[in-house]
């Protein structure tokens, strides 16, 4: 494993609403090393994107805040840096691509102007050199006729092209880590595969770390070295991708895997996770998954399970993680 880059320690992020305080990220600890791909999976509104925004210091002050914990980047707690210090990290050392590229790109500036601005800001390049780097970045992500695309406005590009532009912008500053938040959600299946292949190729050639945020376990099985599963603001299971997907140690992970269609399964009714995601303003006592869990017992309703080691490189927040050890899973 390479150098330890990101080390989250008991990260807590809260949002203020009319109904009260939402604990979007509630005590998350996670590490990522150079060259490693970590898949972060879970249902919508489980806290995945809030965690990414917290890492980069992008939580809007009027809406919420990072209420506790540490965000350590190469040994330095980013929470202790001021706005100027964060600007030196954001984009230059840690870059992010969002799930909706059209909403992230400025419609009144050309593609070249937007990539060039990022390069000038983070790499101190002059205007001519910034344009050269932007051209190289577009070519690198497989955009045909990159010279012409530099002069295009975002609305003139397809969804797949827009996402490639976002990736080019992120990679133009040679970041040590890339956070990809649902990078293929709005794209058709063929383009999805192209974008994922592109991310994989770039990572292998540069050695950067990749935090891949998704709800698609199929993508995780293809891309990730390790997987962290989030539920109701917390990581409930973490481990090497192959081991976690083949032998989950948390009922929620098991339920996610069981809800995926399997090739060759004739007339098999898909399983669903019963019940609803808990209200973030009023989490249930004990394990937050127990109202939806078929394994729940009295201890699950009364005691909140800690995320603990359950084998080499594996952690689970389930009282009965060892009991699940013999239950086989499947790779999506």
N, C-alpha and C positions, 0 to 999 in steps of 0.2 A: 504494500500500500504506500502511496506517495505522501507528500507533506500534508499535515493536517491544516486545512484552510479555514473552514467554517466550523464553529463549535457553539451551538445554542445550548444554553444552560437555564432551565426552568423559565423559559420565555412566556410572558403573559401579556396579552394584548386585549384591550377592552374598548368597546364602543358605547357611547351614551345615546340612549333612545328615550322617547317619551315614556316608555314602559319601565325603564330602568337601565341597568348596566349589562351589556351583553359580553360575556367572557368568550370572545372569538377564539383566542389561543390561550390555553389554560394550563401552563406548566409543561411546555414542550422542551425536551432535550434531544439534540440530534447533531451528529458530526458528519462532515463531508471532506474527503481527502482529494488531493490533486489527481486528475485522471479518472476519477470515479463517477459513475452515474448512479444517482439515488432517485428512485421513483417514489413520489409522495401521492398516495391514492386515498380515496374516500368519497362519500356522497357530497352533493352540492351543499354549501353552507357549513361544512365541517371545520373550516378554519384554514384550508390550504393556502388560498390566495392572501388571507390576512397575515399568515406567517411570512410569505414572500415579501409583502409590503413592509412588514416589520423589520426584516433583515436590512432592507435598503433605506429605512427611515422615511417611508412614503405615506405613513398614516397621517391623514389630515388632522391638524391639531384641534380643529373645531368639531371633529366627529369622533375621535378616539385617541388612544395613546398606548404606548408600550408601558405597561404598569409595573413590570418587574422582570427580573432575570438578566441574562447577559447575552449579547450577540458578539462573540469573539471571532475576529477575522485575523488569522495569522498571529494570534496572541493578543491582539488589541481589542478591547471592548468598544464596539462602534457606538454604543449608547453614550459613551463619554466624549465622543467627538462633537464638535459644534457643526453648524451648517457648512462651513467652509471645508472642514475635514471630511465630512460625508460626501461633498461634491468631488473630492479627490478620489474617493473609493467608488462611488456610484458611476457606472458606465465605464470607468477605466479599469478597475480590478474586478468588480462584480457587475455584470450586465444582465438585462432582463428583456425577454420578449413576451408580449401579452397575447391573449387569446383572440382579440379582435384588432387586427392590424389597421383596419380602416379608421377606427376610433383613436388609434395611437399615432397615426401619421397626420401631419398638418396639411390640410387640403390646399392651402394657398402658397406652399413652397414646393419646389421641384424635389424629386428624389435626391439629386446630387447636392442640392443646397442643404437638405436635412442631414444626410450622412456627413457632408463636409463640415457642418457646424459641430457635430459631435466629435469629429477628429480634431478640429482646431481647439475645441474646449479641453479635451482630455489628453491630447498628445502634443499640443503646442505647435502644430504644423501650420505653415503658411497656406494661403489660399490655393496656390498652384499645387503644392504637395498634397493638401487635403483632397483636392479633386482627383489626383492620381491614386490616392489610397481608396477613395470611394469607388473609382473605376475598378480597381483590383478586387475590392470586396464584392461588387456586383458580379464580376466574372467568377469569383470563387464560389458563389452560391448558385451558379448555373443559370444566370439570367442571360438570354441571348441578346446579342447586340448591346452590350452594357453601355457603350458610349451614347447611344440614342436614349436609353432608359434614364440616364442621368438627367435629361432635360424634361422627362415626363412628370406630370402631376399624378398623385396617388390614385385619383378616381379613374384614370385611364388604364389602370392595371387590373388584372384579374385578382381574385382573392389569393390564389397561390403565389402570384407574383408579389403582391403586397407583403405576404408573410416572408418571402425570400428577402425583400427589401429590409424588413425589420431585423431579420437574422444578419444580413450584411451590415446594417448599422451597428448592431451589437458586437459583431466580430471585428469591425474595423479598428476598434481600440485595443484589440488583443487581450481580452479579459482573462483572468485566472479562473473565473467561474461564471457559468451562464445559468440563469434561472429561466426555465421555459414553462410558462403558465398556460396549460391547455393549448399548445401551439398548433394543434390540428383540428380543433373543435369545429370551426366553420368551413372546413374544406372537404371536398369529395374524397372518396376512398383512395383513388389513384394519386391525387396530390398529397394526401396524408402520408402515404408511403414514401413519396419523393422527399418530403420535408424531413421525415424521421431518418431516412438514409443520409440526407445531407448533414443533419446534426451529428449522426454517428461518425461520418467521415471526417468532419471538422474536428470533432473531439479527439479522434485517433491521431490526427496529424498535428494537433497543437498541445495535447495533454491537459486541456482544461477540464475542470470539474463541471458536472451537469446535474442540476436539480430539476427533474422532470415532474411537473405537477399535472396530474391527469386523473380521470375517473375510469380510464380504459385499462383493465388488467392485461389485455392482449398486447398493448403497446409496452407495458411494463415488462412483460415476459420476454419481449424481444430486445429491449434496450437496457434495462437496469441491472446493475451489479447487486445493489441492495434495495430493499423496499421498506418504506415506513407507511403504515396504515393509520389514518386519522379517523376519529369518530368524536363528535361533540366537543371539538376543541382540543383533544388530546391524542397522542400517539398510543394506540392500543396494541400494536405489534410491529416489530422490526426484525429484519434478518436478511441473509443472502436470498436473492430473488428465487433461485431454483428451489431451495429448501422451504421457503415460506409458501410458495405457490403449490408445491407438491404435498406439504404436510403442515398446514396452518396450525398455529397454537392459540388462536383466539376465535371464538364463535362468530364474531363479526366478519373476520377475514374468510372463514369457512362459508358464511352466508353470501358474501360477495362472489366467491368462486362458484357456488352452486347456482347462482342466478345467471351464469353465462351459458349460452347455447354450446353444445358439444357436437362436433362432427360425428356422424354415424349413429347418433342417438335418435332412433325412430320413434315418432309419436311421444316423445318425452315432454311432459309439461314442465315449463320452466318454473323453478322455485322462486318465490318472492320473499323478501324480508318483511314479515308482518309488522303491524303497528306503524308508528311515525317517529321521525327524528325528534328527540326531546326539545322542548322549548328552551332556547338558550338563556331565557330570563329565569327559568325555574327547572334546573336539572334535577332529576330524581336522586334520592339518596342512594348510597352504595355505588355499584357499578352502573354507569350511565347507559349501558346497553341492556341491562337486565330485563326491562319491560318487553323487549323484543327477542329475548334469548330463550331457546328451547332447553338450555342446560341450567338455567338459573335455579339456585337454591337459596335458602334463607340467608346465608352469608353474603350472597351477591346483593341482596336488598339492603343489607345493614352495613357492610364494610366496603369502602372504596378500594379496589385492588391497585397496588403499586405496579408500575412498569418495572419488571425484574428479569434477570437473566434466567433463561430456560434451556440453556445449551450453548454450545460454542457460537458466539456471534449473534445470538438470538435473544430477543426480549419480548415479553408478553405481559399485558395488564389483565390477566384472568386468573381467578382463584384456582381454576382447574386446568391450567395450561398443560401440565404433565399428563393429565387424563386424555388430552386430545392427541398426544404424541403418536399413537398408533393409527389415527384416522387418516387415511390417504386422501390427498387432494388431486388436483389435475392442473396442468399448465394450460392457460387459455389459448 
